[in-house]
Amino acid sequence: MTSSPKVSLDQWRALVAVVDAGGYAQAAESLHKAQSAVTYAVQKLESVLGVKAFEVVGRKARLTGTGDVLYRRAKALLDEAGSLEGAAGMLAAGWEPELRLAVDVIFPTWLLLQCCARFAEERPQTRIELYETVLSGTEESLLERRVDLAICSRVPQGFGGDPLMRMRFIPVAHPNHPLHRIGRALTLQDLRKYRHLTIRDTGAQRRRESSVGAEQVWTVSHKATSIHAVCMGLGFAWFSEETIRDEIAGGLLKPLPLREGAERWAELYLVFADRDYAGPGVLRLAELLRDGVAAACRERAGADRRDGRRAPSTPRARPSSE
C-alpha cells in the first residue's frame, strides 16, 4: 500500500518557483502569495524531508546538490499533475474543441489535407491547428507540449511512436540545368559546384547545412518555394518522389543521374504527445492518418501493377502497435 505524500504540491510549487524566479521575493510575486508564505512552504518541505534544499551565499539562496535533484523531480511532478488535470477536463467535456498537429513537411500535403477533410466531415466543430515543421521543429513541438499529435522523422527521447510510412527522396533539377548537360553519371563533387536548395529547420536551435557541401546554398522556409525555385532552374534539391510526381511527369523536373547516393530514405512516425491522456479527437485523427496512408499505398500499388512497373517512392504503411 502506497503511503500518503508528506509534501504537498503547493510546497513543491514554491520550491520550483524560487529557483525559476531567482529568489523568494520574485517567487512570491509569480505565485501571488506573501513572501513569508513561500519561505514557510520551502522550510516546511526541508523539515519534513530532513534535507537542505538551499544554502545562502551572500544575499542569495542557491540550490544545494540535493536541492538540484529535488528541483528537477519537482518540475516533472508538477508537469505530470498539470497534464492529469488537463486530461480530466478534456474527458469531462467529451470531444476536444481544438486539436494541435505538427507535421514534418516531407509528409505529402495532399494526403494530410485529405485526412483532415475526413475528420472535418465527422467533427465540423473541432478546430485544427496545424504546424508545418522541419527537422527539430517537429520534435520541439512535442517536447514543449505545443501539440497533441505529430508526424516526424525522429521520435524524441521519452516518447513512443509508431512507424507510419517510408519516403524515398531523389535529387532533381530542371531538365535544362547544367548538371543534366554533363553527359555522365554525376558525383558529389559535381553537385558541390552548383546551388543547393534546402528548407529551413523550424526548431529554435536551427542547423541546416548543405548535405553535399555545396559552395552555394539557398535556404527557404516552405516546401512549395523550394520546388518552385528548382523548377525555375535556380538550383538542385532532394525531394520526396511522391511530392514532385506531377513536376517530373510534366517535364519541369528531372532526376539527377548520381553515380552513388541517388536515393535517400526517411521513415516517418506517428507520435502522441501523451498517449495515456489523448482525447477521442486525437485518437480519431490518428486513426484517419493511418487509414489514409494505408489507402494511398494500396491505390499506388494497384496503379503500378496496371502500368507494369514498381514505384519505389510509394509510401509504405506499417502496422500499428495498438
C-alpha positions in Angstrom: 0.0 0.0 0.0 1.4 3.4 -1.0 1.9 5.9 1.8 0.4 9.4 1.6 2.8 12.1 0.4 4.3 14.2 3.2 4.9 17.2 0.9 2.0 19.0 -0.9 2.0 20.1 -4.5 1.9 23.7 -3.2 5.2 23.2 -1.3 6.8 21.6 -4.4 5.5 24.5 -6.5 7.1 27.0 -4.0 10.4 25.3 -4.3 10.3 25.4 -8.1 9.2 29.0 -8.2 12.1 30.1 -6.0 14.5 28.6 -8.5 12.8 29.7 -11.6 12.1 33.2 -10.5 15.5 33.7 -8.9 14.6 34.3 -5.3 11.9 34.3 -2.6 10.5 37.7 -3.3 10.2 37.1 -7.1 8.7 33.7 -6.4 6.1 35.2 -4.1 5.2 37.7 -6.8 4.9 35.0 -9.5 2.7 32.8 -7.2 0.7 35.8 -6.0 1.5 35.0 -2.4 3.2 36.7 0.5 6.9 36.1 0.7 6.5 34.7 4.2 4.2 32.0 2.9 6.7 31.0 0.2 9.5 30.9 2.7 7.4 28.8 5.1 6.4 26.3 2.4 10.1 25.7 1.5 11.2 25.5 5.1 8.4 23.0 5.9 9.4 20.9 2.9 13.0 20.8 4.1 11.9 20.0 7.6 9.6 17.1 6.6 12.2 15.5 4.3 15.1 16.2 6.5 17.2 17.9 3.8 18.6 21.3 2.9 17.4 22.4 -0.5 19.0 25.9 -0.4 22.2 27.4 1.0 22.6 31.2 1.5 25.6 32.6 -0.5 25.9 36.3 0.1 22.3 37.6 -0.1 21.1 34.9 -2.5 19.7 31.4 -1.9 21.5 28.8 -4.0 20.4 25.2 -4.6 22.4 22.5 -2.9 23.2 19.3 -4.7 20.3 17.7 -3.0 18.1 20.7 -3.9 19.0 20.4 -7.5 17.7 16.8 -7.6 14.6 17.8 -5.8 14.0 20.8 -8.1 14.3 18.6 -11.3 12.0 15.9 -9.9 9.5 18.5 -8.6 9.2 20.1 -12.1 8.4 16.7 -13.6 5.9 16.1 -10.8 4.1 19.4 -11.4 4.1 18.9 -15.2 2.5 15.5 -14.7 -0.1 16.9 -12.3 -0.9 19.6 -14.8 -1.3 17.1 -17.6 -3.6 15.0 -15.4 -5.8 17.9 -14.7 -5.9 18.9 -18.3 -6.8 15.4 -19.3 -9.6 15.2 -16.7 -11.0 18.4 -18.1 -11.0 17.1 -21.7 -12.6 13.8 -20.7 -15.3 15.6 -18.8 -16.1 17.8 -21.7 -16.1 14.9 -24.2 -14.5 15.7 -27.6 -11.8 18.3 -27.6 -12.7 21.7 -29.1 -9.3 22.0 -30.7 -6.6 19.6 -31.9 -3.0 20.7 -32.4 -1.0 18.7 -35.0 2.7 19.1 -36.1 3.6 17.5 -39.4 7.0 17.4 -41.0 6.8 19.0 -44.4 8.1 15.8 -46.1 4.7 14.2 -45.4 2.6 14.5 -48.6 0.4 17.6 -48.3 -2.4 16.2 -50.3 -2.6 13.2 -48.1 -2.6 15.3 -44.9 -5.4 17.5 -46.1 -7.4 14.5 -47.3 -7.2 13.0 -43.8 -8.1 16.4 -42.2 -11.1 16.7 -44.5 -12.4 13.3 -43.5 -12.1 14.4 -39.8 -13.9 17.7 -40.5 -16.8 15.7 -42.0 -17.2 13.9 -38.8 -16.4 16.7 -36.3 -17.1 20.0 -38.1 -17.0 22.0 -34.9 -13.5 20.9 -33.9 -10.7 23.3 -34.8 -7.4 22.0 -36.1 -4.2 24.0 -35.6 -1.6 22.7 -37.9 2.1 23.3 -37.6 4.1 22.5 -40.7 7.5 21.8 -39.3 11.0 20.8 -40.4 13.5 18.6 -38.6 13.9 19.6 -35.0 10.9 21.9 -35.1 8.6 18.9 -35.0 10.5 17.3 -32.1 10.4 20.6 -30.2 6.6 20.9 -30.6 6.3 17.6 -28.8 8.8 18.3 -26.1 7.3 21.7 -25.3 3.7 20.1 -25.4 2.6 22.6 -28.0 0.8 19.8 -30.0 -1.3 16.8 -29.3 0.0 14.7 -32.2 2.9 14.8 -34.6 4.3 13.2 -37.7 8.1 13.3 -37.5 11.1 11.7 -38.9 12.6 11.0 -35.5 10.9 10.1 -32.2 12.2 12.4 -29.4 13.6 10.7 -26.3 10.9 9.9 -23.8 8.2 9.4 -26.4 6.8 6.4 -28.2 6.0 6.4 -31.9 4.6 4.0 -34.4 6.2 3.8 -37.9 3.7 5.4 -40.3 5.4 5.5 -43.7 8.6 5.4 -45.6 9.5 8.1 -48.1 12.1 7.9 -51.0 14.0 11.0 -51.8 15.7 11.7 -55.1 17.9 14.6 -56.3 16.4 16.7 -59.1 16.9 19.7 -61.2 15.3 21.4 -64.2 16.0 19.4 -67.4 18.0 22.4 -68.8 20.1 22.7 -65.7 23.9 22.4 -66.4 24.1 19.3 -64.3 22.0 17.5 -66.8 24.3 18.5 -69.7 27.5 16.9 -68.2 26.6 13.7 -70.0 27.8 11.1 -67.5 27.0 9.8 -64.1 27.4 12.6 -61.5 29.5 12.6 -58.4 29.0 14.6 -55.2 31.9 16.8 -56.4 29.9 17.7 -59.4 27.0 18.8 -57.2 29.2 21.0 -55.0 29.8 23.4 -57.8 26.1 24.3 -58.1 23.5 25.9 -55.9 21.7 23.6 -53.5 18.1 24.4 -52.3 17.3 23.4 -48.7 14.4 24.0 -46.4 15.0 25.8 -43.1 14.9 23.9 -39.8 12.0 25.3 -37.8 13.5 24.4 -34.5 14.9 27.0 -32.1 18.4 25.5 -32.4 18.4 25.7 -36.2 21.1 24.0 -38.0 20.7 23.1 -41.7 23.7 22.9 -44.0 24.1 21.5 -47.5 24.2 17.7 -47.2 26.7 17.6 -50.1 28.9 20.6 -49.0 27.7 22.8 -51.9 29.5 26.2 -52.3 26.2 27.9 -52.8 23.2 27.2 -50.7 19.8 28.9 -50.7 17.6 28.1 -47.6 13.9 28.8 -47.8 11.0 28.4 -45.3 8.5 26.4 -47.4 8.5 23.2 -49.4 6.5 24.9 -52.2 9.0 27.7 -52.5 11.9 25.2 -52.9 10.1 23.2 -55.5 9.2 26.3 -57.5 12.8 27.6 -57.3 14.2 24.3 -58.6 11.6 24.3 -61.4 12.9 27.7 -62.4 16.4 26.3 -62.8 17.8 28.1 -59.7 19.5 25.0 -58.3 19.1 21.4 -57.4 17.4 19.7 -54.4 16.3 16.4 -52.8 12.6 15.9 -52.7 10.4 13.0 -51.8 9.4 11.4 -55.1 5.7 11.5 -54.0 5.9 15.3 -53.6 7.2 16.0 -57.1 5.5 13.3 -59.1 3.5 15.8 -61.1 6.5 18.1 -61.8 8.5 15.1 -63.1 5.6 13.9 -65.2 5.2 17.4 -66.7 8.8 17.7 -67.6 9.5 20.5 -65.1 12.0 18.4 -63.0 14.3 15.6 -63.9 16.1 13.2 -61.6 19.9 13.7 -61.5 21.9 10.6 -62.5 24.1 10.3 -59.5 26.7 7.6 -59.6 26.1 6.9 -55.9 23.7 8.3 -53.4 20.9 8.6 -56.0 18.2 7.9 -53.3 17.7 8.6 -49.7 15.0 7.2 -47.4 13.2 8.7 -44.5 10.9 6.9 -42.0 8.0 8.9 -40.6 6.5 8.2 -37.3 3.1 9.0 -35.7 3.8 10.3 -32.2 1.3 11.2 -29.4 2.4 14.0 -27.0 0.8 11.8 -24.3 -1.0 8.6 -25.4 -2.5 8.0 -22.0 -4.3 11.3 -21.9 -5.2 11.6 -25.6 -8.8 12.6 -26.1 -11.2 11.0 -28.5 -10.5 13.6 -31.2 -6.7 13.0 -31.2 -7.3 9.2 -31.3 -9.7 9.5 -34.2 -7.4 11.8 -36.2 -4.5 9.4 -35.6 -6.7 6.6 -36.9 -7.7 8.5 -40.0 -4.0 9.3 -40.7 -3.1 5.6 -40.5 -6.1 4.7 -42.7 -5.2 7.4 -45.2 -1.6 6.2 -45.6 -2.7 2.6 -46.0 -5.3 3.5 -48.6 -2.7 5.6 -50.5 -0.3 2.7 -50.5 -3.0 0.3 -51.9 -4.0 2.8 -54.6 -0.5 3.4 -55.7 0.4 -0.3 -55.7 -2.6 -1.0 -57.9 -1.7 1.7 -60.4 1.8 0.4 -60.6 0.7 -3.1 -61.3 -1.6 -1.8 -64.1 1.3 0.1 -65.5 3.6 -2.9 -65.2 6.1 -1.1 -63.0 7.1 -0.7 -59.4 7.1 2.7 -57.7 9.9 2.7 -55.2 8.7 6.0 -53.8 5.3 4.7 -52.7 4.8 5.4 -49.0 4.7 2.1 -47.2 2.2 1.7 -44.4 3.4 0.0 -41.2 1.3 -1.9 -38.7 0.2 -0.1 -35.7 1.1 -1.3 -32.2 -2.4 -0.6 -31.0 
